[in-house]
Amino acid sequence: MSTPIVTRFAPSPTGYLHVGGARTALFSWLLARNQGSQGRYLLRIEDTDLARSTQQACDQLLEDLKWLGLHWDNADNLIFQSKRVDLYNRLIADLIARGLAYEAWETAEELTALRQQAEKAKRPYVYRRPSYTPDQIAQLKAQGRKSVIRFATPAKEYRFHDVIAGKDIVMPDEERQDFVIRKTDGMPTYHFAVVVDDVEMGITHILRGGEHTKNTFLHIALQEALNYPRPIYAHLSTIQNMDNTKMGKRDRDKKVREQTNNYLKNTKKTPADLAAQTGLASSRIADWLANSKSQLDPSDHDKLMPVIGLKPTDLPEILVHDFRRNGYLPEALLNFLALLGWSPGENRELMSMDEMTRLFSIDRISNAPAKFDRAKLLAFNTQTVETATPARLLAALRDYLSVNPDSPLNQATDEQLAQLLHMKKGFRTLREVDDLCRFFFYPDDHITFDPKAVEKVLKKDDNAGLNTLQEIRPLLAAAPDWRADPLEAAIKQYCESKNLTLGNVAQPIRVAISGTTVSPPIFHSLEFLGKDRSLARIDRCLKQS
Ligand code: GLU
């Protein structure tokens, strides 16, 4: 009998869930679920950074996890670290009493100066316990300084086994530090709270991002001082873009930067002009453009994008929410995320959640950087859509619309949405359905005709398209049956009699009803729009062109 596996996902609620976090959650979930009813997957909210953690961010995070379907087993007892301060304080008091933790008084500036001194002397900076005399402490207190509590890390080499790296990871004694376990605001640091809670929650396996590998030395030092058992550690590899750069929020900034530079070049405008147009400080824009390592806040991006001609959906998706808003299905995203480092073998790729759960094992997770291949994700989404039932697609489209409240498709009935999904069969993302079908829902007199389409389809060759439209109009008006098949038969007959191709006729109709040269299949579009609205749009197009 193996011991039951207990895993956890422990996000800090500082915003929407990043795909890297989602992968960690997924692997932790799969590892627990692979054990059936024996395994447990728990959620803990690491909200000890009071300045950065917000209720809104926490709600967003929970919503993203629910959208993915990664349900946690402690729904009735979700752990918030901010509510457990008494417990941490009791344990810290005990460490202090045992001489394993102490008050320290340096300010941030003093610590920076110490670090700079070490850098100058070309030695690594490590914090070791200073000795304060009682007088000095009295003086520091009199100055109104607040102390932190540091852990007096016992001198020794620290080592732990990482199952993904497949080897021991070692920190020599020289690198040991006395790190902070309680901050000046009285909250525990991440290092302290994570150690206490992992043991309190009975966690057996810790899967987390590779950026935490070195933190694990601090955690095992604390576990030893607190007489805690050591869980199994597995640090996941980084997720990279196809060009080997680390995938992250920076990629969105990069795209905005490129477009801003293009915009300035093409319009011959200056950062000061842009500042006037966006309300951002001109120095902020100039500094950002001058320093490719700097980043603007997402709220600044929002101000710039309409001016430089970018839509939110033009930015590369990074957050789970971005993928949801752009019309990916959670099952496709999960399948794709699972393969960022894990593989079941035999080149197996497309899998249901049940299959992934059955096949998952920690020893098939690789430590090589995982490539985030967006083309592959799109292909997964397309395949998922292809095999999904109509009811599943309808639910997915409704969900997509709930996070795209501006889409006019929100006005549609379920029956209409089902028709659109059917008409647009073979689509890759729900956003494609949305983009292509919006014109149905605009008021007839709000259709704007794309000048290029008008030129190419209606005006070219001496208004050939317009003339056809004019001729076909009475035929359509007389159509006794406004369904796709009879409409198609009537138009085909007309084409034959006039020696025209179907395209010669279909394209002018398409431009007239949609304003563009792309739409779902034309006869189904006419049926969907209905006779009166189709004719009204054709009339308006004839009048305007
Ligand atoms: N709150 C930490 C984070 O979001 C959790 C790290 C861990 O899993 O221990 O990165």
Boltz pocket constraint, residues with backbone or C-beta under 6 A from the ligand:
constraints:
  - pocket:
      binder: B
      contacts: [[A, 10], [A, 11], [A, 12], [A, 46], [A, 194], [A, 207], [A, 208], [A, 209], [A, 212]]
      max_distance: 6.0
